[in-house]
Amino acid sequence: MDKSRTRELFERASRVVPGGIHSNIRYMQPFPYIFERGRGARLFDVDGEEYIDCVVNYGALILGHGDRRVTEAAKQQLESGLTCGVESELSIKLAERLNSIIPCAEMVKFSLSGTEAVAHALNIVRGYTGRDKIIKIEGGYNGWSDTVIVNVHPDPSKAGPASSPNKIYETKGVPENAKENTIVIPFNDGEVAEKAIRDNKDKVAALIVEPVVFNSGAIMPKEGYLQHLREATEKNDVLLIFDEVITGFRLAPGGGQEYFDVTPDLATFAKAMANGFPISAVAGRRDIMKVSAPGGGVMYGGVYNGSQVCVAAALATLDAIEDGEVQRRLNESTQYLSKRFAEIVEDRGVEAQLLGLGGQFCVYFTDEDIVDYRSAAKSDRAKSQRFHRNLLDRGIYTYDGYLFHNGICAAHTMQDLDYILQQMSKSLP
Ligand SMILES: Cc1ncc(COP(=O)(O)O)c(C=O)c1O
């Protein structure tokens, strides 16, 4: 493939942008892809190449690129002249919609990104309980704020015992003592979680968990695990936060909490909420959320919170996905990919599995039962990178992080799925 324009632009970008990209996850060797436009399930790069998109805006794209309903709503809102820093009837409508769709959402408040929603949620639970500590899951990503940017993908050889991991930051630049307020536990171990909650109940404000750990690929909760967390937190007067930045609106209209029928105290949403427009939300119990009102004690700020074009895009997205049909099809399509992929690797004698839900999936190059970060990290990193590189060369845009969730959206057709599977088969290492 001739990538001369991409190379040229990347060199230009690198002169003024560190690494040439504005979010480091977008970097790829030897250079990131640079796109000109997107339409439905397709992306078109600056060298005129067409790709079937399997990154889907890191999970934010649920309907497809340039979905007409969302684009029209955003365009119309632009005409009003309102941008950010104001309240409008539209924002109230969106808050009411979230209240009617999401089980835990007695009250909601908007922000801009997933990181912000989580940071706000953590301040809210700390303000409400008067306690500082947060329990998080190893292998989970809850944005890049200080408390939670710990043990996302630590080197397992340095991370100590799985049941009480050493705390390791993902990045420099975070004060070393910030992690004193974080307790890290493995996913899917209800006993360990219950003990951590019980032993620290006087210091812990909340436990935060992605209902499905897509940030280590696609790790499903074991039967009863989320319910166990619900009961253990309730019993010990600790709050439960579901980070639904990926699962929200995707597994079901009401997110993971509807799909798994477990209602947390608070939840955070972003990504699929507006089909890629930047808006996020904290939602939860009225008594807890009320601390974020003026005079409630917890500061809640943000000029861009509830930016009007994004609010309009969110309402149009919810119109399109509220009846659950899109989610039903995405869940079915993911099952189809998983089943067909299993046949392919069985036939080819390759140790690999495709796990996923709601259109998000991960190919693990191991036969290990994937239940937590440590088992997921057994996936063969070199094989995974070769596989994704081969897919990219074959016109399937995927991200090559070995524990990364790739995905599909409502615009992918059955024909697209079969084509992706065909290319996956040819790309196996
Ligand atoms: C579960 C989860 N929480 C929080 C975030 C942070 O969201 P953002 O990148 O919008 O800050 C992400 C982003 O990938 C996420 O997957």
The ligand as an ORCA input file, in Angstrom:
! r2SCAN-3c Opt
* xyz 0 1
  C     -14.443      1.899     31.106
  C     -13.784      3.210     30.791
  N     -13.827      4.195     31.697
  C     -13.289      5.406     31.460
  C     -12.659      5.680     30.264
  C     -12.074      7.034     30.007
  O     -12.821      7.670     29.011
  P     -12.199      8.887     28.142
  O     -11.174      8.295     27.243
  O     -13.396      9.434     27.429
  O     -11.630      9.853     29.114
  C     -12.588      4.688     29.282
  C     -11.917      4.954     28.005
  O     -11.546      4.103     27.257
  C     -13.161      3.422     29.555
  O     -13.124      2.434     28.660
*
